Amino acid sequence: MAHVTLIDRESATGEVQEQLGQIQAAFGVVPAMFKAVANSPAALKSMWGSFGAFSNGALGAALGEQIAVAVANRNSCEYCLAAHTALGRKAGLTGDDLAAAQVGESDDPQTAALLEFALKVVDNRGQVSAADVDAVRAQGWSDEQIVETIAQVALNVFTNYVNIALGVPVDFPTVALRRAN
């Protein structure tokens, strides 16, 4: 049971009701995470706006979902792991792709380098070195993509913390957390 009220679209008003309507149109339902975040109109606007911005980002949907799965797994966020695994499948990723991403791995060396970098950002709370940035750049990632990776990590840490701290019930098919090899 969530530690805050889950706001239904029907009981919301104003901008929150409008945003929950957009979320319902995108997902077919309003996932519980958004219902929890709807307690703060500013937080909902920030979260939904960020998801919207990244939908047209330089990394693309599949890579964004791989980053989200890696961050969720690292932070032990069962909600986000389940949600982003489902979204990753919709973005064309296989079960094997998503399982590998959970621990920051990929068969594609370029993707693996970016996932490793994303997890360094998580593990070191942003304290990565110039050599870390140069290493991911050496794998062919642009400065735009590197900055967007950090932004995606930040968004996913936000959603992980919301779901964990507020005990948001998982309303996607559950996925087991994995430990790195």
TORBALO-622497 format. One line per field, with one value per residue (C-alpha): x, y, z; chain. Coordinates in steps of 0.001 Angstrom, whole numbers, plus 524288, in hexadecimal, padded with zeros to 5 digits. Example, Ala and Ser with C-alpha at 12.3 -4.5 7.8 and 13.67 -1.06 7.14 Angstrom:
<atoms>
px [8300C | 83566]
py [7EE6C | 7FBDC]
pz [81E78 | 81BE4]
ch [A | A]
</atoms>
This chain:
<atoms>
px [80000 | 8054C | 8095A | 80244 | 7F511 | 7F4C6 | 7EDE3 | 7E40E | 7E237 | 7D3BF | 7D628 | 7E141 | 7DF25 | 7E5A8 | 7F32F | 7F47D | 7E816 | 7ECFD | 7FA39 | 7F430 | 7EBA4 | 7F7D0 | 7FDF7 | 7F1CC | 7F1D1 | 80015 | 7FEDE | 7F081 | 7EFE6 | 7F612 | 80103 | 80193 | 80E68 | 8080F | 7FC7E | 80604 | 80DBD | 800FC | 800BF | 80A73 | 80657 | 8143E | 81A50 | 81083 | 8131D | 821C5 | 82126 | 81786 | 81EAE | 82B8C | 825D6 | 8204C | 82D36 | 8349F | 82AD3 | 83134 | 83EEB | 84BC9 | 84C36 | 83F71 | 83527 | 83C15 | 848AC | 84109 | 839F9 | 846CB | 84C1F | 83F82 | 84028 | 84E7A | 84BE8 | 83FA9 | 846C7 | 85266 | 84939 | 840D1 | 834A2 | 82B54 | 82113 | 829FF | 83055 | 822FF | 81E2E | 82A57 | 82B7C | 81DAE | 820CD | 82D98 | 8264F | 81D67 | 829B7 | 82E44 | 837BA | 83828 | 83776 | 845FD | 84908 | 84174 | 84738 | 854E9 | 851AB | 84D98 | 85BE4 | 86143 | 864A2 | 861B7 | 8665F | 86903 | 875E6 | 8717E | 864F1 | 86C64 | 875AE | 86A71 | 86372 | 87017 | 87193 | 86379 | 865A2 | 8723E | 86A42 | 86096 | 86AC1 | 8735F | 8682A | 86CEA | 87B2B | 880BD | 88DFB | 89203 | 89798 | 88A22 | 88419 | 88F2F | 88D70 | 87F17 | 88226 | 88C88 | 881A7 | 87B21 | 871C2 | 87026 | 8701E | 8617C | 85F62 | 86844 | 860FC | 853EF | 85889 | 85B4E | 84E01 | 84760 | 84E86 | 849CB | 83BAB | 83C36 | 84237 | 836DE | 82CAC | 833C3 | 833E3 | 8258E | 82165 | 82A18 | 827D1 | 8192F | 816E9 | 81018 | 8099D | 80F0C | 804A1 | 80CF6 | 8112E | 81BB2 | 829E0 | 83405 | 83F3C | 84C97 | 859E6 | 86597 | 86E3F]
py [80000 | 80D4B | 816AF | 821EE | 8231F | 81E4B | 8292C | 8248B | 82C7A | 82DB4 | 83405 | 83CCF | 84AB9 | 8547E | 851DB | 84512 | 83FC7 | 8441F | 83DA7 | 83124 | 83130 | 8320A | 826F6 | 81EA7 | 82156 | 81D0C | 810B3 | 80D1F | 80E7F | 81765 | 80F7F | 8100E | 8178D | 82322 | 82261 | 82382 | 82E9D | 835C5 | 839DF | 84453 | 84B70 | 85098 | 84306 | 83D40 | 8481A | 84625 | 83758 | 836EB | 841E9 | 83AB7 | 82E31 | 83620 | 83CD8 | 83006 | 829E7 | 83233 | 8316A | 82D86 | 8201A | 81A90 | 812B5 | 80591 | 80AF0 | 81399 | 80783 | 80017 | 80B44 | 80B80 | 7FCCD | 7FDA4 | 808E2 | 80278 | 7F5C1 | 7FCAE | 80432 | 7F819 | 7FEFB | 7F3F7 | 7FD6F | 803E5 | 7F709 | 7F160 | 7FD88 | 7FF9E | 7F144 | 7F1F5 | 7FEAA | 7F8F0 | 7EDAB | 7F78E | 7FE73 | 7F1DC | 7EC74 | 7DDEC | 7D791 | 7D4AB | 7E2F4 | 7E776 | 7DD46 | 7E139 | 7EFA1 | 7ED23 | 7EAE6 | 7F4FF | 7EB80 | 7EA5C | 7E22B | 7EF08 | 7F4BC | 802BB | 800BB | 7F96A | 804FE | 80E82 | 805D9 | 8044D | 81313 | 814FF | 80BBC | 812D0 | 81F43 | 8184B | 8117D | 81D83 | 82749 | 82E74 | 82E86 | 8292C | 82CE3 | 83326 | 825CE | 81FB5 | 829A1 | 827DB | 81909 | 819C8 | 8240D | 81ADB | 810E4 | 81A79 | 8219D | 83031 | 83A97 | 83C01 | 82D94 | 82DC8 | 83950 | 832EA | 82665 | 82DF5 | 83489 | 82764 | 82210 | 82DA9 | 82BD4 | 81D64 | 81FAB | 8290E | 81F09 | 8141A | 81C13 | 81FD8 | 811BD | 80C43 | 816F9 | 81785 | 808D7 | 80A49 | 7FD57 | 7F706 | 7F6E0 | 7F0E9 | 7E2AA | 7E09E | 7DE37 | 7D85A | 7E10B | 7DC10 | 7DD04 | 7E0AF | 7D547]
pz [80000 | 7FC2C | 806EF | 7FFF9 | 7F997 | 7EB8F | 7E424 | 7DA01 | 7CDAC | 7D09D | 7DDDC | 7D944 | 7D4BB | 7CBD1 | 7C69F | 7CE1E | 7C7ED | 7BA8E | 7BC6E | 7C1A4 | 7B577 | 7ACF8 | 7B4A8 | 7B315 | 7A482 | 7A3B8 | 7ABFF | 7AAF2 | 7B9D1 | 7C3E5 | 7CA3C | 7D911 | 7D907 | 7D24B | 7DBA1 | 7E70D | 7E0F3 | 7DDDC | 7EC27 | 7E7DA | 7DB72 | 7D9DB | 7DB25 | 7D190 | 7C7C6 | 7C920 | 7C7D6 | 7BC8D | 7B59D | 7B6C2 | 7B150 | 7A607 | 7A35B | 7A2FB | 799A9 | 78F0C | 7949D | 78EA3 | 79511 | 78FF5 | 79706 | 797D9 | 79D8F | 7A6DD | 7ABE3 | 7AD65 | 7B5AC | 7BDA9 | 7C004 | 7C420 | 7CD88 | 7D31E | 7D575 | 7DBC4 | 7E4CB | 7E780 | 7E27D | 7DF3A | 7D9F6 | 7D002 | 7CC4F | 7C925 | 7C20F | 7B9E1 | 7B67B | 7B0F7 | 7A9EE | 7A4F9 | 79EBD | 7980E | 79339 | 78CBC | 796DB | 7999A | 7A6DF | 7A5C9 | 7A27B | 7AE64 | 7B789 | 7B34F | 7B4F5 | 7C300 | 7C652 | 7BCC7 | 7B1FD | 7A37D | 7980D | 79121 | 79641 | 793F1 | 79BAF | 7A652 | 7A7C6 | 7A958 | 7B341 | 7BAE7 | 7BAED | 7BF5D | 7CABD | 7CE6C | 7CF2E | 7D835 | 7E0A0 | 7E212 | 7E357 | 7D758 | 7DB66 | 7CEBB | 7C951 | 7BC94 | 7B912 | 7BB1D | 7B1DB | 7A813 | 7A882 | 7A4D6 | 79A71 | 794E9 | 792A9 | 78947 | 79248 | 7900E | 79A80 | 7984B | 79AEB | 7A6DA | 7ACC9 | 7A99C | 7B03C | 7BCB9 | 7BBB5 | 7B9BB | 7C5A2 | 7CDA4 | 7C946 | 7CC57 | 7D9C4 | 7DC58 | 7D84E | 7DFA7 | 7EC29 | 7EAC7 | 7E922 | 7F3C6 | 7FDDD | 7FBBA | 7FA94 | 7ED7C | 7E9E7 | 7DD9C | 7D30A | 7C82C | 7C6D2 | 7D117 | 7CD8E | 7D6B3 | 7DAD4 | 7D67D | 7DCB7 | 7D45B | 7D068]
ch [A | A | A | A | A | A | A | A | A | A | A | A | A | A | A | A | A | A | A | A | A | A | A | A | A | A | A | A | A | A | A | A | A | A | A | A | A | A | A | A | A | A | A | A | A | A | A | A | A | A | A | A | A | A | A | A | A | A | A | A | A | A | A | A | A | A | A | A | A | A | A | A | A | A | A | A | A | A | A | A | A | A | A | A | A | A | A | A | A | A | A | A | A | A | A | A | A | A | A | A | A | A | A | A | A | A | A | A | A | A | A | A | A | A | A | A | A | A | A | A | A | A | A | A | A | A | A | A | A | A | A | A | A | A | A | A | A | A | A | A | A | A | A | A | A | A | A | A | A | A | A | A | A | A | A | A | A | A | A | A | A | A | A | A | A | A | A | A | A | A | A | A | A | A | A | A | A | A | A | A | A]
</atoms>
